[in-house]
Amino acid sequence: MKALGYIMGCLLAISSIQQAQAAGTGYVFVSNEVSNTVTVLDGETLEKVTDIPTAARPRWLAFSPDQELLYVACGDDSRLDV
C-alpha cells in the first residue's frame, strides 16, 4: 500500500511539470520554478539544448497560434515573458 502511495505521488509530480513543444522544431520547453529558467530539450534525445532566463517562478507555458513565440507566465513577478 505504501508503494502505491509513492507511485501515485510520483505520477502527480510528473503531471504537474509544465512543458510545451514547438511545432516543426522537435524542441520541448520545460519551466523551472526554482532556477527561474525555461529549459529547451531536444525532443528526440532529451538532451538539454539551452536554458532561457525568465522572471521569478515561471509556471505556465503557451505558444502563440503560429508557434513563433513562447509565452511564459512568471507568478512571483506577476509578469508575462515572451
N, C-alpha and C positions, 0 to 999 in steps of 0.2 A: 504494500500500500504506500509505503514511503517513496519507493521508486516511481510510482505513478505520479505522485505529487511533484517530484523532481522533474520528471519528463514534461508534465503539464506546465510547470514554471518555465522551463527552457523554451518550450514552444511559444508561450506567451511573450517571452522576452524577444525571441526572434521575430515574431509577427509585429512587434511594436517598432522595429527599426524602420525608419523612413528611407525609402530609396526610390529612384526614378531612373528610367533608361531612355537614352536619346535615340531617336529613330535614325537608322542608317549608319550610326557610328559604332554600335556594339558596346559603347561605354555605359557603365552603370554608375550612378551618383548616389552616395550614401552620406547622410548627415551625421556629424559627430558633435553632440551637445557639449561634451566636456572640453574638447580641444578647439571648439569654435571654428570648425572647418567642414568642407564637403570633400569627401574623398572620391576621386574618379578611379574606377576599376575597369580593366579590360574585361568585357563580358564573357570572353572565351576562356581566358586563363585565370581570371580573378586576381591578377597581379595589379598592384597599385600603379597608376599612371602618374598622378599628382594629387596634391591637396590644395584646395581653394580656400583662402581665409574668408571668414564671414564675421558678422556682428555676433554678439553673445547669444548662445544657445540656439543654433539653427535646428528647427523642429520639422517643418513641413516643406516638401519639395514639389514643384509643379512646373511643367513646361508650358510655354506659350503654344497656341494652337498650331503654329508652323514648326514647333520644336526647335527653334533657333535660340530661345532664351530660357534659362532656368531661373525660376523664382524661388527664393529661399526665405521663409518666414522665420525671423530670429526673435524668439519670445522675450528674452530678458532685456533687449534693447528696443522692443516694440518697433521693429524695423523690417522692411522687406528688401532684401538684397537681390540684385539681378546679375 
